[in-house]
Amino acid sequence: MNDAVHIVLAAAGSPSGSGPGAIVTQLLFFAAIFAIFYFLLIRPQQRQKRDREAMLGRVKKGDRIVTTGGMHGTVVGLNEHTVSLKIADQVKVELDRSAIGRLQEAPRDKDA
């Protein structure tokens, strides 16, 4: 009889909480952490990257832009990887496309 009690207690598992239920709980916890990281970090960065690539694709000659360094100018030439920018009379610089920070909005007419 005494041996039967020991066998039953050994088969019952340890009281530390390990077992199939604890593994499922840990997996759910890690899935929740991943979901939080995805929706708060990964997804917004992907959207920001997609919007930036779309903006860089819309750049055309005559657009006013601001570079990431803060230089303002007008696009006078485009290449697949570079942009020629007129920053003053008789002053043109060639920049990498990735140096474009943002497009400037066209000035509004005061009459409208």
DRENZAKOL-858706 format. One line per 10 residues: number of its first residue (from 1); for each residue x, y, z of C-alpha. Coordinates in Angstrom, 1 decimal, always signed. Layout:
BEGIN
NUM> X Y Z | ...
***
This chain:
BEGIN
1> +0.0 +0.0 +0.0 | +2.8 +2.4 +0.9 | +4.4 +1.8 -2.6 | +1.1 +2.6 -4.3 | +0.9 +6.0 -2.6 | +4.4 +6.8 -3.7 | +3.6 +5.8 -7.3 | +0.5 +8.0 -7.3 | +2.3 +11.0 -5.9 | +5.2 +10.6 -8.4
11> +2.7 +10.4 -11.4 | +0.9 +13.5 -10.2 | +3.8 +15.7 -11.1 | +5.7 +18.3 -9.1 | +3.8 +21.1 -7.4 | +6.1 +23.7 -9.0 | +3.7 +24.5 -11.8 | +5.5 +22.9 -14.6 | +3.7 +20.7 -17.1 | +1.6 +21.1 -20.2
21> -0.5 +24.0 -18.7 | +2.5 +26.0 -17.8 | +4.0 +25.6 -21.3 | +0.8 +26.9 -22.9 | +0.7 +29.8 -20.5 | +4.3 +30.7 -21.4 | +3.6 +30.4 -25.1 | +0.6 +32.7 -24.8 | +2.7 +35.2 -22.8 | +5.4 +35.3 -25.5
31> +2.8 +35.6 -28.3 | +1.3 +38.6 -26.4 | +4.7 +40.2 -26.1 | +5.4 +39.7 -29.8 | +2.0 +41.2 -30.7 | +2.7 +44.2 -28.6 | +6.1 +44.7 -30.3 | +4.6 +44.2 -33.7 | +1.8 +46.8 -33.3 | +3.8 +49.4 -31.4
41> +7.2 +49.2 -33.2 | +7.4 +47.1 -36.3 | +4.2 +48.0 -38.1 | +4.6 +51.8 -37.7 | +8.2 +51.7 -38.9 | +7.1 +49.7 -42.0 | +4.4 +52.3 -42.7 | +6.8 +55.1 -42.3 | +9.3 +53.5 -44.6 | +6.6 +52.8 -47.3
51> +5.5 +56.5 -47.1 | +9.1 +57.8 -47.4 | +9.7 +55.6 -50.4 | +6.5 +56.8 -52.0 | +7.6 +60.4 -51.4 | +11.0 +59.8 -52.9 | +9.4 +58.3 -56.0 | +7.2 +61.4 -56.5 | +10.1 +63.8 -56.7 | +10.3 +65.5 -60.1
61> +12.1 +68.4 -61.7 | +11.0 +71.8 -60.4 | +10.0 +70.5 -56.9 | +11.2 +72.4 -53.9 | +12.8 +70.1 -51.3 | +14.5 +70.3 -47.9 | +17.4 +67.9 -47.4 | +18.0 +66.0 -44.2 | +20.8 +68.6 -43.5 | +18.3 +71.5 -43.7
71> +19.4 +72.8 -47.1 | +16.5 +74.2 -49.3 | +16.6 +74.0 -53.0 | +14.9 +73.2 -56.3 | +15.4 +69.9 -58.2 | +17.0 +70.5 -61.6 | +18.0 +66.9 -62.4 | +17.2 +63.4 -61.3 | +19.0 +60.1 -61.5 | +18.1 +56.7 -60.1
81> +20.4 +57.3 -57.1 | +21.2 +61.1 -57.1 | +19.4 +64.4 -57.3 | +20.8 +67.7 -58.7 | +19.7 +70.6 -56.6 | +19.8 +74.3 -57.3 | +20.4 +76.1 -54.1 | +21.2 +79.6 -55.5 | +21.9 +81.3 -58.8 | +24.8 +79.5 -60.5
91> +25.1 +77.0 -57.5 | +24.1 +73.4 -58.0 | +24.9 +70.4 -55.8 | +24.4 +66.8 -56.4 | +23.0 +64.8 -53.5 | +22.0 +61.2 -52.8 | +18.3 +60.6 -53.1 | +18.3 +59.4 -49.5 | +19.3 +62.9 -48.4 | +15.9 +64.3 -49.3
101> +14.1 +65.1 -46.1 | +10.8 +66.3 -47.3 | +9.0 +68.1 -50.2 | +8.1 +71.7 -49.6 | +4.6 +72.7 -50.3 | +4.1 +75.2 -53.1 | +3.5 +78.8 -51.7 | -0.1 +79.7 -51.8 | -1.4 +82.7 -53.7 | -2.3 +85.6 -51.5
111> -5.3 +86.4 -53.7 | -7.0 +83.0 -53.2
***
